[in-house]
Amino acid sequence: MSAQAVHRTLHSARKATYTLLFVNSLATTSWIVHLPDIAEQTRSSDAQIGLAASAVGIGSVVFIA
């Protein structure tokens, strides 16, 4: 594999990673602002909402590994 081909592959991978992180950030931002409403509707405590939000992050890490 030539150096130019490696450079193109790395550039594509970097661009895909940035795009994925950006889309993930937008998705997280769109639902996280609704947490107070969700907590009120489900009569959940701050601890329960925090546990649920943490579970999403932990699940992501487990999925990646």
PQR file of N, CA, C, O and H, with PARSE charges and radii, in Angstrom:
ATOM      1  N   MET A   1       0.856  -1.177   0.000 -0.4000 1.5000
ATOM      2  CA  MET A   1       0.000   0.000   0.000 -0.0000 2.0000
ATOM      3  C   MET A   1       0.900   1.237   0.000  0.5500 1.7000
ATOM      4  O   MET A   1       1.836   1.340   0.792 -0.5500 1.4000
ATOM      5  N   SER A   2       0.604   2.148  -0.880 -0.4000 1.5000
ATOM      6  CA  SER A   2       1.430   3.341  -0.985 -0.0000 2.0000
ATOM      7  C   SER A   2       1.118   4.323   0.135  0.5500 1.7000
ATOM      8  O   SER A   2       0.085   4.238   0.800 -0.5500 1.4000
ATOM      9  H   SER A   2      -0.157   2.064  -1.523  0.4000 1.0000
ATOM     10  N   ALA A   3       2.031   5.245   0.317 -0.4000 1.5000
ATOM     11  CA  ALA A   3       1.850   6.254   1.365 -0.0000 2.0000
ATOM     12  C   ALA A   3       0.621   7.116   1.078  0.5500 1.7000
ATOM     13  O   ALA A   3      -0.087   7.521   2.000 -0.5500 1.4000
ATOM     14  H   ALA A   3       2.870   5.314  -0.223  0.4000 1.0000
ATOM     15  N   GLN A   4       0.374   7.393  -0.188 -0.4000 1.5000
ATOM     16  CA  GLN A   4      -0.783   8.210  -0.547 -0.0000 2.0000
ATOM     17  C   GLN A   4      -2.085   7.459  -0.250  0.5500 1.7000
ATOM     18  O   GLN A   4      -3.056   8.062   0.207 -0.5500 1.4000
ATOM     19  H   GLN A   4       0.950   7.064  -0.937  0.4000 1.0000
ATOM     20  N   ALA A   5      -2.109   6.169  -0.504 -0.4000 1.5000
ATOM     21  CA  ALA A   5      -3.305   5.374  -0.223 -0.0000 2.0000
ATOM     22  C   ALA A   5      -3.568   5.305   1.282  0.5500 1.7000
ATOM     23  O   ALA A   5      -4.715   5.372   1.723 -0.5500 1.4000
ATOM     24  H   ALA A   5      -1.320   5.679  -0.876  0.4000 1.0000
ATOM     25  N   VAL A   6      -2.493   5.170   2.066 -0.4000 1.5000
ATOM     26  CA  VAL A   6      -2.640   5.151   3.524 -0.0000 2.0000
ATOM     27  C   VAL A   6      -3.168   6.491   4.007  0.5500 1.7000
ATOM     28  O   VAL A   6      -4.040   6.543   4.875 -0.5500 1.4000
ATOM     29  H   VAL A   6      -1.561   5.116   1.708  0.4000 1.0000
ATOM     30  N   HIS A   7      -2.645   7.570   3.451 -0.4000 1.5000
ATOM     31  CA  HIS A   7      -3.091   8.913   3.829 -0.0000 2.0000
ATOM     32  C   HIS A   7      -4.576   9.091   3.526  0.5500 1.7000
ATOM     33  O   HIS A   7      -5.313   9.633   4.351 -0.5500 1.4000
ATOM     34  H   HIS A   7      -1.937   7.528   2.746  0.4000 1.0000
ATOM     35  N   ARG A   8      -5.026   8.640   2.349 -0.4000 1.5000
ATOM     36  CA  ARG A   8      -6.447   8.762   1.987 -0.0000 2.0000
ATOM     37  C   ARG A   8      -7.319   7.937   2.918  0.5500 1.7000
ATOM     38  O   ARG A   8      -8.389   8.387   3.328 -0.5500 1.4000
ATOM     39  H   ARG A   8      -4.428   8.200   1.679  0.4000 1.0000
ATOM     40  N   THR A   9      -6.870   6.728   3.257 -0.4000 1.5000
ATOM     41  CA  THR A   9      -7.634   5.870   4.160 -0.0000 2.0000
ATOM     42  C   THR A   9      -7.750   6.504   5.539  0.5500 1.7000
ATOM     43  O   THR A   9      -8.832   6.515   6.128 -0.5500 1.4000
ATOM     44  H   THR A   9      -6.001   6.362   2.924  0.4000 1.0000
ATOM     45  N   LEU A  10      -6.651   7.028   6.057 -0.4000 1.5000
ATOM     46  CA  LEU A  10      -6.685   7.681   7.369 -0.0000 2.0000
ATOM     47  C   LEU A  10      -7.551   8.935   7.345  0.5500 1.7000
ATOM     48  O   LEU A  10      -8.267   9.218   8.306 -0.5500 1.4000
ATOM     49  H   LEU A  10      -5.772   7.019   5.579  0.4000 1.0000
ATOM     50  N   HIS A  11      -7.487   9.670   6.268 -0.4000 1.5000
ATOM     51  CA  HIS A  11      -8.301  10.880   6.143 -0.0000 2.0000
ATOM     52  C   HIS A  11      -9.793  10.514   6.139  0.5500 1.7000
ATOM     53  O   HIS A  11     -10.600  11.176   6.792 -0.5500 1.4000
ATOM     54  H   HIS A  11      -6.906   9.440   5.487  0.4000 1.0000
ATOM     55  N   SER A  12     -10.144   9.477   5.413 -0.4000 1.5000
ATOM     56  CA  SER A  12     -11.542   9.034   5.370 -0.0000 2.0000
ATOM     57  C   SER A  12     -12.004   8.552   6.734  0.5500 1.7000
ATOM     58  O   SER A  12     -13.122   8.851   7.156 -0.5500 1.4000
ATOM     59  H   SER A  12      -9.488   8.940   4.883  0.4000 1.0000
ATOM     60  N   ALA A  13     -11.156   7.812   7.420 -0.4000 1.5000
ATOM     61  CA  ALA A  13     -11.505   7.315   8.748 -0.0000 2.0000
ATOM     62  C   ALA A  13     -11.671   8.468   9.730  0.5500 1.7000
ATOM     63  O   ALA A  13     -12.592   8.457  10.547 -0.5500 1.4000
ATOM     64  H   ALA A  13     -10.249   7.569   7.077  0.4000 1.0000
ATOM     65  N   ARG A  14     -10.796   9.452   9.660 -0.4000 1.5000
ATOM     66  CA  ARG A  14     -10.886  10.611  10.542 -0.0000 2.0000
ATOM     67  C   ARG A  14     -12.178  11.384  10.277  0.5500 1.7000
ATOM     68  O   ARG A  14     -12.861  11.804  11.211 -0.5500 1.4000
ATOM     69  H   ARG A  14     -10.047   9.461   8.996  0.4000 1.0000
ATOM     70  N   LYS A  15     -12.504  11.567   9.003 -0.4000 1.5000
ATOM     71  CA  LYS A  15     -13.722  12.284   8.641 -0.0000 2.0000
ATOM     72  C   LYS A  15     -14.964  11.528   9.123  0.5500 1.7000
ATOM     73  O   LYS A  15     -15.911  12.145   9.611 -0.5500 1.4000
ATOM     74  H   LYS A  15     -11.949  11.226   8.244  0.4000 1.0000
ATOM     75  N   ALA A  16     -14.968  10.225   8.993 -0.4000 1.5000
ATOM     76  CA  ALA A  16     -16.097   9.419   9.457 -0.0000 2.0000
ATOM     77  C   ALA A  16     -16.233   9.492  10.971  0.5500 1.7000
ATOM     78  O   ALA A  16     -17.347   9.565  11.491 -0.5500 1.4000
ATOM     79  H   ALA A  16     -14.199   9.723   8.597  0.4000 1.0000
ATOM     80  N   THR A  17     -15.113   9.474  11.682 -0.4000 1.5000
ATOM     81  CA  THR A  17     -15.142   9.556  13.142 -0.0000 2.0000
ATOM     82  C   THR A  17     -15.686  10.907  13.589  0.5500 1.7000
ATOM     83  O   THR A  17     -16.533  10.964  14.480 -0.5500 1.4000
ATOM     84  H   THR A  17     -14.208   9.414  11.260  0.4000 1.0000
ATOM     85  N   TYR A  18     -15.217  11.983  12.990 -0.4000 1.5000
ATOM     86  CA  TYR A  18     -15.714  13.315  13.341 -0.0000 2.0000
ATOM     87  C   TYR A  18     -17.210  13.438  13.061  0.5500 1.7000
ATOM     88  O   TYR A  18     -17.949  14.018  13.858 -0.5500 1.4000
ATOM     89  H   TYR A  18     -14.529  11.936  12.266  0.4000 1.0000
ATOM     90  N   THR A  19     -17.650  12.900  11.945 -0.4000 1.5000
ATOM     91  CA  THR A  19     -19.067  12.954  11.589 -0.0000 2.0000
ATOM     92  C   THR A  19     -19.904  12.185  12.594  0.5500 1.7000
ATOM     93  O   THR A  19     -20.953  12.665  13.023 -0.5500 1.4000
ATOM     94  H   THR A  19     -17.050  12.429  11.298  0.4000 1.0000
ATOM     95  N   LEU A  20     -19.455  11.005  12.971 -0.4000 1.5000
ATOM     96  CA  LEU A  20     -20.179  10.189  13.938 -0.0000 2.0000
ATOM     97  C   LEU A  20     -20.262  10.878  15.294  0.5500 1.7000
ATOM     98  O   LEU A  20     -21.321  10.880  15.921 -0.5500 1.4000
ATOM     99  H   LEU A  20     -18.602  10.616  12.622  0.4000 1.0000
ATOM    100  N   LEU A  21     -19.169  11.458  15.750 -0.4000 1.5000
ATOM    101  CA  LEU A  21     -19.169  12.166  17.022 -0.0000 2.0000
ATOM    102  C   LEU A  21     -20.080  13.399  16.980  0.5500 1.7000
ATOM    103  O   LEU A  21     -20.763  13.700  17.958 -0.5500 1.4000
ATOM    104  H   LEU A  21     -18.309  11.456  15.240  0.4000 1.0000
ATOM    105  N   PHE A  22     -20.088  14.095  15.871 -0.4000 1.5000
ATOM    106  CA  PHE A  22     -20.946  15.273  15.727 -0.0000 2.0000
ATOM    107  C   PHE A  22     -22.421  14.885  15.770  0.5500 1.7000
ATOM    108  O   PHE A  22     -23.215  15.529  16.456 -0.5500 1.4000
ATOM    109  H   PHE A  22     -19.532  13.851  15.076  0.4000 1.0000
ATOM    110  N   VAL A  23     -22.787  13.835  15.040 -0.4000 1.5000
ATOM    111  CA  VAL A  23     -24.179  13.378  15.023 -0.0000 2.0000
ATOM    112  C   VAL A  23     -24.593  12.885  16.403  0.5500 1.7000
ATOM    113  O   VAL A  23     -25.711  13.147  16.846 -0.5500 1.4000
ATOM    114  H   VAL A  23     -22.142  13.312  14.483  0.4000 1.0000
ATOM    115  N   ASN A  24     -23.698  12.173  17.086 -0.4000 1.5000
ATOM    116  CA  ASN A  24     -23.980  11.703  18.436 -0.0000 2.0000
ATOM    117  C   ASN A  24     -24.199  12.880  19.383  0.5500 1.7000
ATOM    118  O   ASN A  24     -25.103  12.847  20.218 -0.5500 1.4000
ATOM    119  H   ASN A  24     -22.790  11.961  16.726  0.4000 1.0000
ATOM    120  N   SER A  25     -23.386  13.901  19.256 -0.4000 1.5000
ATOM    121  CA  SER A  25     -23.542  15.088  20.105 -0.0000 2.0000
ATOM    122  C   SER A  25     -24.873  15.783  19.862  0.5500 1.7000
ATOM    123  O   SER A  25     -25.526  16.223  20.808 -0.5500 1.4000
ATOM    124  H   SER A  25     -22.651  13.927  18.578  0.4000 1.0000
ATOM    125  N   LEU A  26     -25.276  15.884  18.612 -0.4000 1.5000
ATOM    126  CA  LEU A  26     -26.572  16.489  18.304 -0.0000 2.0000
ATOM    127  C   LEU A  26     -27.716  15.670  18.895  0.5500 1.7000
ATOM    128  O   LEU A  26     -28.662  16.226  19.453 -0.5500 1.4000
ATOM    129  H   LEU A  26     -24.746  15.527  17.843  0.4000 1.0000
ATOM    130  N   ALA A  27     -27.627  14.359  18.771 -0.4000 1.5000
ATOM    131  CA  ALA A  27     -28.686  13.494  19.304 -0.0000 2.0000
ATOM    132  C   ALA A  27     -28.758  13.610  20.823  0.5500 1.7000
ATOM    133  O   ALA A  27     -29.848  13.701  21.389 -0.5500 1.4000
ATOM    134  H   ALA A  27     -26.859  13.907  18.318  0.4000 1.0000
ATOM    135  N   THR A  28     -27.607  13.608  21.483 -0.4000 1.5000
ATOM    136  CA  THR A  28     -27.587  13.727  22.939 -0.0000 2.0000
ATOM    137  C   THR A  28     -28.151  15.069  23.379  0.5500 1.7000
ATOM    138  O   THR A  28     -28.933  15.132  24.327 -0.5500 1.4000
ATOM    139  H   THR A  28     -26.721  13.534  21.024  0.4000 1.0000
ATOM    140  N   THR A  29     -27.769  16.122  22.712 -0.4000 1.5000
ATOM    141  CA  THR A  29     -28.248  17.454  23.059 -0.0000 2.0000
ATOM    142  C   THR A  29     -29.757  17.566  22.880  0.5500 1.7000
ATOM    143  O   THR A  29     -30.428  18.241  23.661 -0.5500 1.4000
ATOM    144  H   THR A  29     -27.133  16.071  21.942  0.4000 1.0000
ATOM    145  N   SER A  30     -30.287  16.914  21.864 -0.4000 1.5000
ATOM    146  CA  SER A  30     -31.717  17.048  21.600 -0.0000 2.0000
ATOM    147  C   SER A  30     -32.576  16.381  22.669  0.5500 1.7000
ATOM    148  O   SER A  30     -33.692  16.838  22.913 -0.5500 1.4000
ATOM    149  H   SER A  30     -29.742  16.366  21.230  0.4000 1.0000
ATOM    150  N   TRP A  31     -32.101  15.322  23.312 -0.4000 1.5000
ATOM    151  CA  TRP A  31     -32.930  14.684  24.338 -0.0000 2.0000
ATOM    152  C   TRP A  31     -32.569  15.099  25.749  0.5500 1.7000
ATOM    153  O   TRP A  31     -33.420  15.031  26.636 -0.5500 1.4000
ATOM    154  H   TRP A  31     -31.194  14.951  23.114  0.4000 1.0000
ATOM    155  N   ILE A  32     -31.358  15.520  25.988 -0.4000 1.5000
ATOM    156  CA  ILE A  32     -30.937  15.825  27.357 -0.0000 2.0000
ATOM    157  C   ILE A  32     -31.647  17.070  27.905  0.5500 1.7000
ATOM    158  O   ILE A  32     -31.831  17.195  29.116 -0.5500 1.4000
ATOM    159  H   ILE A  32     -30.666  15.576  25.268  0.4000 1.0000
ATOM    160  N   VAL A  33     -32.041  17.977  27.030 -0.4000 1.5000
ATOM    161  CA  VAL A  33     -32.744  19.171  27.498 -0.0000 2.0000
ATOM    162  C   VAL A  33     -34.150  18.844  27.998  0.5500 1.7000
ATOM    163  O   VAL A  33     -34.769  19.656  28.685 -0.5500 1.4000
ATOM    164  H   VAL A  33     -31.892  17.875  26.046  0.4000 1.0000
ATOM    165  N   HIS A  34     -34.650  17.669  27.659 -0.4000 1.5000
ATOM    166  CA  HIS A  34     -35.986  17.254  28.077 -0.0000 2.0000
ATOM    167  C   HIS A  34     -35.981  16.432  29.366  0.5500 1.7000
ATOM    168  O   HIS A  34     -37.042  15.992  29.808 -0.5500 1.4000
ATOM    169  H   HIS A  34     -34.147  17.009  27.101  0.4000 1.0000
ATOM    170  N   LEU A  35     -34.828  16.216  29.972 -0.4000 1.5000
ATOM    171  CA  LEU A  35     -34.761  15.400  31.181 -0.0000 2.0000
ATOM    172  C   LEU A  35     -35.636  15.916  32.327  0.5500 1.7000
ATOM    173  O   LEU A  35     -36.287  15.105  32.986 -0.5500 1.4000
ATOM    174  H   LEU A  35     -33.966  16.573  29.612  0.4000 1.0000
ATOM    175  N   PRO A  36     -35.683  17.207  32.593 -0.5600 1.5000
ATOM    176  CA  PRO A  36     -36.578  17.661  33.669  0.2800 2.0000
ATOM    177  C   PRO A  36     -38.047  17.299  33.415  0.5500 1.7000
ATOM    178  O   PRO A  36     -38.756  16.903  34.340 -0.5500 1.4000
ATOM    179  N   ASP A  37     -38.499  17.431  32.177 -0.4000 1.5000
ATOM    180  CA  ASP A  37     -39.877  17.065  31.844 -0.0000 2.0000
ATOM    181  C   ASP A  37     -40.106  15.565  31.995  0.5500 1.7000
ATOM    182  O   ASP A  37     -41.138  15.135  32.510 -0.5500 1.4000
ATOM    183  H   ASP A  37     -37.922  17.752  31.426  0.4000 1.0000
ATOM    184  N   ILE A  38     -39.144  14.781  31.546 -0.4000 1.5000
ATOM    185  CA  ILE A  38     -39.249  13.325  31.672 -0.0000 2.0000
ATOM    186  C   ILE A  38     -39.290  12.920  33.139  0.5500 1.7000
ATOM    187  O   ILE A  38     -40.084  12.064  33.529 -0.5500 1.4000
ATOM    188  H   ILE A  38     -38.306  15.130  31.128  0.4000 1.0000
ATOM    189  N   ALA A  39     -38.439  13.530  33.948 -0.4000 1.5000
ATOM    190  CA  ALA A  39     -38.410  13.218  35.380 -0.0000 2.0000
ATOM    191  C   ALA A  39     -39.748  13.566  36.027  0.5500 1.7000
ATOM    192  O   ALA A  39     -40.244  12.824  36.876 -0.5500 1.4000
ATOM    193  H   ALA A  39     -37.794  14.225  33.632  0.4000 1.0000
ATOM    194  N   GLU A  40     -40.324  14.681  35.630 -0.4000 1.5000
ATOM    195  CA  GLU A  40     -41.609  15.092  36.203 -0.0000 2.0000
ATOM    196  C   GLU A  40     -42.728  14.139  35.779  0.5500 1.7000
ATOM    197  O   GLU A  40     -43.557  13.745  36.599 -0.5500 1.4000
ATOM    198  H   GLU A  40     -39.922  15.284  34.941  0.4000 1.0000
ATOM    199  N   GLN A  41     -42.749  13.773  34.501 -0.4000 1.5000
ATOM    200  CA  GLN A  41     -43.807  12.893  33.998 -0.0000 2.0000
ATOM    201  C   GLN A  41     -43.732  11.490  34.594  0.5500 1.7000
ATOM    202  O   GLN A  41     -44.762  10.861  34.836 -0.5500 1.4000
ATOM    203  H   GLN A  41     -42.076  14.093  33.835  0.4000 1.0000
ATOM    204  N   THR A  42     -42.521  11.002  34.830 -0.4000 1.5000
ATOM    205  CA  THR A  42     -42.350   9.647  35.364 -0.0000 2.0000
ATOM    206  C   THR A  42     -42.220   9.640  36.881  0.5500 1.7000
ATOM    207  O   THR A  42     -42.088   8.583  37.499 -0.5500 1.4000
ATOM    208  H   THR A  42     -41.684  11.513  34.633  0.4000 1.0000
ATOM    209  N   ARG A  43     -42.260  10.837  37.479 -0.4000 1.5000
ATOM    210  CA  ARG A  43     -42.096  10.989  38.929 -0.0000 2.0000
ATOM    211  C   ARG A  43     -40.795  10.328  39.400  0.5500 1.7000
ATOM    212  O   ARG A  43     -40.763   9.639  40.420 -0.5500 1.4000
ATOM    213  H   ARG A  43     -42.368  11.696  36.977  0.4000 1.0000
ATOM    214  N   SER A  44     -39.735  10.555  38.634 -0.4000 1.5000
ATOM    215  CA  SER A  44     -38.425  10.000  38.958 -0.0000 2.0000
ATOM    216  C   SER A  44     -37.604  11.006  39.740  0.5500 1.7000
ATOM    217  O   SER A  44     -37.762  12.216  39.575 -0.5500 1.4000
ATOM    218  H   SER A  44     -39.761  11.114  37.806  0.4000 1.0000
ATOM    219  N   SER A  45     -36.725  10.498  40.595 -0.4000 1.5000
ATOM    220  CA  SER A  45     -35.833  11.374  41.348 -0.0000 2.0000
ATOM    221  C   SER A  45     -34.626  11.734  40.473  0.5500 1.7000
ATOM    222  O   SER A  45     -34.409  11.143  39.416 -0.5500 1.4000
ATOM    223  H   SER A  45     -36.597   9.515  40.729  0.4000 1.0000
ATOM    224  N   ASP A  46     -33.862  12.701  40.931 -0.4000 1.5000
ATOM    225  CA  ASP A  46     -32.641  13.078  40.216 -0.0000 2.0000
ATOM    226  C   ASP A  46     -31.682  11.898  40.136  0.5500 1.7000
ATOM    227  O   ASP A  46     -31.009  11.711  39.122 -0.5500 1.4000
ATOM    228  H   ASP A  46     -34.038  13.182  41.790  0.4000 1.0000
ATOM    229  N   ALA A  47     -31.617  11.103  41.198 -0.4000 1.5000
ATOM    230  CA  ALA A  47     -30.727   9.938  41.216 -0.0000 2.0000
ATOM    231  C   ALA A  47     -31.142   8.911  40.162  0.5500 1.7000
ATOM    232  O   ALA A  47     -30.286   8.328  39.497 -0.5500 1.4000
ATOM    233  H   ALA A  47     -32.163  11.255  42.022  0.4000 1.0000
ATOM    234  N   GLN A  48     -32.433   8.689  40.008 -0.4000 1.5000
ATOM    235  CA  GLN A  48     -32.908   7.729  39.014 -0.0000 2.0000
ATOM    236  C   GLN A  48     -32.627   8.215  37.595  0.5500 1.7000
ATOM    237  O   GLN A  48     -32.226   7.434  36.733 -0.5500 1.4000
ATOM    238  H   GLN A  48     -33.128   9.163  40.548  0.4000 1.0000
ATOM    239  N   ILE A  49     -32.837   9.485  37.363 -0.4000 1.5000
ATOM    240  CA  ILE A  49     -32.550  10.047  36.039 -0.0000 2.0000
ATOM    241  C   ILE A  49     -31.042   9.984  35.767  0.5500 1.7000
ATOM    242  O   ILE A  49     -30.623   9.662  34.656 -0.5500 1.4000
ATOM    243  H   ILE A  49     -33.164  10.120  38.064  0.4000 1.0000
ATOM    244  N   GLY A  50     -30.238  10.288  36.777 -0.4000 1.5000
ATOM    245  CA  GLY A  50     -28.782  10.202  36.627 -0.0000 2.0000
ATOM    246  C   GLY A  50     -28.331   8.783  36.336  0.5500 1.7000
ATOM    247  O   GLY A  50     -27.443   8.572  35.509 -0.5500 1.4000
ATOM    248  H   GLY A  50     -30.579  10.549  37.680  0.4000 1.0000
ATOM    249  N   LEU A  51     -28.932   7.808  37.006 -0.4000 1.5000
ATOM    250  CA  LEU A  51     -28.591   6.406  36.760 -0.0000 2.0000
ATOM    251  C   LEU A  51     -28.952   5.999  35.337  0.5500 1.7000
ATOM    252  O   LEU A  51     -28.185   5.303  34.671 -0.5500 1.4000
ATOM    253  H   LEU A  51     -29.654   7.980  37.677  0.4000 1.0000
ATOM    254  N   ALA A  52     -30.110   6.429  34.879 -0.4000 1.5000
ATOM    255  CA  ALA A  52     -30.523   6.108  33.513 -0.0000 2.0000
ATOM    256  C   ALA A  52     -29.580   6.744  32.491  0.5500 1.7000
ATOM    257  O   ALA A  52     -29.204   6.107  31.507 -0.5500 1.4000
ATOM    258  H   ALA A  52     -30.732   6.994  35.420  0.4000 1.0000
ATOM    259  N   ALA A  53     -29.205   7.991  32.724 -0.4000 1.5000
ATOM    260  CA  ALA A  53     -28.278   8.664  31.804 -0.0000 2.0000
ATOM    261  C   ALA A  53     -26.909   8.003  31.825  0.5500 1.7000
ATOM    262  O   ALA A  53     -26.260   7.881  30.786 -0.5500 1.4000
ATOM    263  H   ALA A  53     -29.511   8.509  33.522  0.4000 1.0000
ATOM    264  N   SER A  54     -26.472   7.579  32.990 -0.4000 1.5000
ATOM    265  CA  SER A  54     -25.184   6.879  33.100 -0.0000 2.0000
ATOM    266  C   SER A  54     -25.234   5.534  32.399  0.5500 1.7000
ATOM    267  O   SER A  54     -24.250   5.106  31.795 -0.5500 1.4000
ATOM    268  H   SER A  54     -27.000   7.678  33.834  0.4000 1.0000
ATOM    269  N   ALA A  55     -26.373   4.870  32.476 -0.4000 1.5000
ATOM    270  CA  ALA A  55     -26.512   3.569  31.828 -0.0000 2.0000
ATOM    271  C   ALA A  55     -26.340   3.682  30.312  0.5500 1.7000
ATOM    272  O   ALA A  55     -25.798   2.780  29.673 -0.5500 1.4000
ATOM    273  H   ALA A  55     -27.172   5.217  32.967  0.4000 1.0000
ATOM    274  N   VAL A  56     -26.803   4.788  29.749 -0.4000 1.5000
ATOM    275  CA  VAL A  56     -26.627   5.010  28.307 -0.0000 2.0000
ATOM    276  C   VAL A  56     -25.140   5.099  27.975  0.5500 1.7000
ATOM    277  O   VAL A  56     -24.679   4.472  27.021 -0.5500 1.4000
ATOM    278  H   VAL A  56     -27.243   5.521  30.268  0.4000 1.0000
ATOM    279  N   GLY A  57     -24.394   5.867  28.748 -0.4000 1.5000
ATOM    280  CA  GLY A  57     -22.957   5.995  28.511 -0.0000 2.0000
ATOM    281  C   GLY A  57     -22.209   4.690  28.726  0.5500 1.7000
ATOM    282  O   GLY A  57     -21.332   4.333  27.939 -0.5500 1.4000
ATOM    283  H   GLY A  57     -24.768   6.376  29.523  0.4000 1.0000
ATOM    284  N   ILE A  58     -22.556   3.979  29.794 -0.4000 1.5000
ATOM    285  CA  ILE A  58     -21.892   2.707  30.089 -0.0000 2.0000
ATOM    286  C   ILE A  58     -22.206   1.690  28.998  0.5500 1.7000
ATOM    287  O   ILE A  58     -21.328   0.939  28.573 -0.5500 1.4000
ATOM    288  H   ILE A  58     -23.268   4.270  30.433  0.4000 1.0000
ATOM    289  N   GLY A  59     -23.450   1.666  28.546 -0.4000 1.5000
ATOM    290  CA  GLY A  59     -23.817   0.774  27.449 -0.0000 2.0000
ATOM    291  C   GLY A  59     -23.034   1.070  26.176  0.5500 1.7000
ATOM    292  O   GLY A  59     -22.669   0.151  25.442 -0.5500 1.4000
ATOM    293  H   GLY A  59     -24.163   2.277  28.890  0.4000 1.0000
ATOM    294  N   SER A  60     -22.780   2.328  25.914 -0.4000 1.5000
ATOM    295  CA  SER A  60     -21.993   2.705  24.736 -0.0000 2.0000
ATOM    296  C   SER A  60     -20.570   2.190  24.830  0.5500 1.7000
ATOM    297  O   SER A  60     -20.015   1.682  23.856 -0.5500 1.4000
ATOM    298  H   SER A  60     -23.077   3.075  26.510  0.4000 1.0000
ATOM    299  N   VAL A  61     -19.979   2.328  26.019 -0.4000 1.5000
ATOM    300  CA  VAL A  61     -18.606   1.853  26.222 -0.0000 2.0000
ATOM    301  C   VAL A  61     -18.541   0.333  26.082  0.5500 1.7000
ATOM    302  O   VAL A  61     -17.620  -0.197  25.460 -0.5500 1.4000
ATOM    303  H   VAL A  61     -20.430   2.741  26.810  0.4000 1.0000
ATOM    304  N   VAL A  62     -19.516  -0.364  26.657 -0.4000 1.5000
ATOM    305  CA  VAL A  62     -19.543  -1.826  26.550 -0.0000 2.0000
ATOM    306  C   VAL A  62     -19.709  -2.239  25.092  0.5500 1.7000
ATOM    307  O   VAL A  62     -19.064  -3.186  24.639 -0.5500 1.4000
ATOM    308  H   VAL A  62     -20.265   0.067  27.163  0.4000 1.0000
ATOM    309  N   PHE A  63     -20.560  -1.545  24.361 -0.4000 1.5000
ATOM    310  CA  PHE A  63     -20.796  -1.863  22.954 -0.0000 2.0000
ATOM    311  C   PHE A  63     -19.521  -1.666  22.137  0.5500 1.7000
ATOM    312  O   PHE A  63     -19.223  -2.470  21.254 -0.5500 1.4000
ATOM    313  H   PHE A  63     -21.084  -0.777  24.728  0.4000 1.0000
ATOM    314  N   ILE A  64     -18.773  -0.614  22.420 -0.4000 1.5000
ATOM    315  CA  ILE A  64     -17.540  -0.338  21.679 -0.0000 2.0000
ATOM    316  C   ILE A  64     -16.484  -1.389  21.956  0.5500 1.7000
ATOM    317  O   ILE A  64     -15.778  -1.826  21.047 -0.5500 1.4000
ATOM    318  H   ILE A  64     -19.015   0.039  23.137  0.4000 1.0000
ATOM    319  N   ALA A  65     -16.375  -1.799  23.220 -0.4000 1.5000
ATOM    320  CA  ALA A  65     -15.370  -2.801  23.604 -0.0000 2.0000
ATOM    321  C   ALA A  65     -15.800  -4.128  23.076  0.5500 1.7000
ATOM    322  O   ALA A  65     -15.109  -5.126  23.276 -0.5500 1.4000
ATOM    323  H   ALA A  65     -16.949  -1.445  23.959  0.4000 1.0000
TER
END
